[in-house]
Amino acid sequence: MGTGEVAVLGTVAALLGAIIGAAGAILAALAGGRVQLRGQHQQWRREMRRAAYADYLRAAGDYAGAISELNVGHLSESEFGPDEPGRDDDREQATSARVQEGEAYSMLRLEASPTVLKAAKDLHDSLRHWHWRTLEYWDNPDLSHQVVDLTGIDGQLIRPLRDFPRGFAAQADYVDTRLNDYEAAARLDLERPR
């Protein structure tokens, strides 16, 4: 093998080494970029989950507050006489809060883990039952029976409503417990490494 052949062979080897090195660098950069994108996506999902959890907690708290105000308004009415405009405002506020809570619950259903979703469903149901019981107590004590009679639905469907506590303080405590359960489940889920 002559000097020229050795030089050509050396050049080819150097060129192959450069190509292999460049390909390795490109593949490493692609792999690093992919890992970085995956990390960013996971971070984005955590932020979305946190926002959904916080939005639902806020909306549920607002709804509970509106129902409580509705009860307080009725209690003060029974002591001091009717305040129809105030009652209408309280009803509108409770209805608006119910809509906001429902929207936040819908978004939460897309993002939540099964554990958080179970706690949220318990809270959602207890808020709806409390609102129903409040309207039933103050406006129409036979509302549940009338709904069953008018719609023909199975009375078992409103069994959870019948099992809901009767007294105002017991209802508020029941909902507050569900609110705390949801908050604890959400916090635990957010702290869990993924």
C-alpha positions in Angstrom: 0.0 0.0 0.0 1.4 3.3 -1.1 1.5 6.6 0.6 -1.3 7.9 -1.5 -3.5 5.0 -0.6 -2.8 5.4 3.0 -3.6 9.1 2.8 -6.9 8.4 1.0 -7.7 5.7 3.5 -6.9 8.0 6.4 -9.1 10.7 4.8 -12.0 8.3 4.3 -11.7 7.1 7.9 -11.6 10.6 9.2 -14.6 11.5 7.1 -16.5 8.4 8.3 -15.6 9.3 11.9 -16.9 12.9 11.4 -20.1 11.6 9.8 -20.6 9.1 12.7 -19.8 11.8 15.3 -22.2 14.3 13.6 -25.0 11.7 13.4 -24.4 10.8 17.1 -24.5 14.5 18.1 -27.7 15.0 16.1 -29.4 11.9 17.6 -28.3 13.1 21.1 -29.8 16.5 20.5 -33.0 15.0 19.2 -33.3 12.7 22.2 -32.5 15.6 24.6 -35.1 17.7 22.8 -37.7 14.9 23.1 -37.0 14.5 26.8 -37.3 18.3 27.3 -40.6 18.3 25.4 -41.9 15.5 27.4 -41.0 17.3 30.6 -42.6 20.5 29.4 -45.8 18.6 28.5 -45.9 17.0 31.9 -45.4 20.4 33.5 -48.2 21.8 31.4 -50.5 19.0 32.4 -49.7 19.5 36.1 -50.5 23.2 35.7 -53.8 22.4 33.9 -54.7 19.9 36.6 -53.9 22.4 39.4 -56.0 25.1 37.7 -58.9 22.7 37.3 -58.7 21.6 41.0 -58.4 25.2 42.2 -61.3 26.4 40.0 -63.6 23.7 41.2 -62.7 24.4 44.9 -63.4 28.1 44.4 -66.7 27.4 42.5 -67.8 24.9 45.1 -67.0 27.2 48.0 -68.9 30.0 46.2 -71.9 27.7 45.7 -71.9 26.6 49.3 -71.7 30.3 50.4 -74.7 31.2 48.2 -76.8 28.4 49.6 -75.8 29.4 53.1 -76.8 33.0 52.3 -80.1 31.8 51.0 -80.8 30.0 54.3 -79.6 33.0 56.3 -81.9 35.3 54.3 -84.9 33.1 54.9 -84.1 32.8 58.6 -83.9 36.6 59.0 -87.1 36.9 57.0 -88.9 34.6 59.3 -87.8 36.8 62.2 -88.1 40.2 60.7 -90.7 39.8 57.9 -90.4 39.1 54.2 -87.8 40.7 52.0 -88.9 39.7 48.5 -86.2 41.6 46.6 -83.5 40.2 48.8 -84.9 36.7 48.4 -84.8 37.0 44.6 -81.2 38.2 44.7 -80.2 35.3 46.9 -82.0 32.9 44.6 -80.3 34.4 41.5 -76.9 34.3 43.3 -77.4 30.6 44.2 -78.5 29.7 40.7 -75.5 31.5 39.2 -73.2 29.8 41.6 -74.7 26.5 40.7 -74.0 27.1 37.0 -70.4 28.1 37.8 -69.9 25.1 40.0 -71.3 22.8 37.2 -69.0 24.3 34.6 -66.0 23.9 36.9 -67.1 20.3 37.7 -67.3 19.5 34.0 -63.7 20.8 33.4 -62.5 18.9 36.4 -63.9 15.6 35.0 -61.5 16.0 32.1 -58.4 16.5 34.3 -58.9 14.8 37.6 -57.5 11.5 38.8 -60.1 8.9 39.9 -59.6 9.6 43.6 -60.1 13.4 43.2 -63.0 12.8 40.8 -64.8 10.7 43.5 -64.3 13.4 46.1 -65.5 16.0 43.7 -68.6 14.0 42.8 -69.4 13.6 46.4 -69.1 17.3 46.9 -71.0 18.1 43.7 -73.9 15.9 44.8 -74.0 17.2 48.3 -74.1 20.8 47.1 -77.0 19.9 44.7 -78.8 18.1 47.5 -78.3 21.0 49.9 -79.6 23.5 47.4 -82.6 21.3 46.7 -83.3 20.8 50.4 -83.1 24.6 50.9 -85.6 25.3 48.2 -87.8 22.5 49.4 -87.7 23.7 53.0 -88.4 27.3 52.3 -90.6 27.3 49.3 -92.3 24.0 48.8 -92.0 21.2 51.5 -93.6 18.7 49.1 -91.3 19.4 46.2 -89.6 16.0 46.2 -92.9 14.2 46.2 -94.4 16.4 43.5 -91.4 15.8 41.3 -91.8 12.0 41.7 -95.5 12.4 41.0 -95.2 14.7 38.0 -92.3 13.0 36.3 -93.1 9.4 37.2 -89.5 8.7 38.0 -88.6 6.0 40.4 -88.7 7.3 44.0 -85.4 5.4 44.5 -83.6 8.0 42.3 -84.2 10.6 45.0 -83.2 8.3 47.9 -79.8 10.1 48.3 -81.8 13.3 48.7 -84.0 11.7 51.4 -80.8 10.6 53.2 -79.4 14.1 53.1 -79.3 15.7 56.6 -82.4 17.7 57.6 -81.1 20.4 59.9 -79.3 23.6 58.6 -76.2 23.1 60.7 -76.0 19.3 59.9 -76.4 20.2 56.2 -73.6 22.8 56.3 -71.4 20.4 58.2 -72.0 17.6 55.7 -71.1 19.9 52.8 -68.1 21.3 54.6 -66.8 17.8 55.3 -67.1 17.0 51.5 -65.4 20.2 50.7 -62.5 19.3 53.0 -62.4 15.8 51.6 -62.1 17.2 48.1 -59.4 19.7 49.0 -57.4 16.9 50.8 -57.7 14.6 47.8 -56.7 17.3 45.3 -53.7 18.3 47.4 -52.5 14.7 47.8 -52.9 14.2 44.0 -50.9 17.3 43.2 -48.1 16.3 45.5 -47.8 12.8 44.1 -44.8 12.4 41.8 -45.7 11.4 38.2 
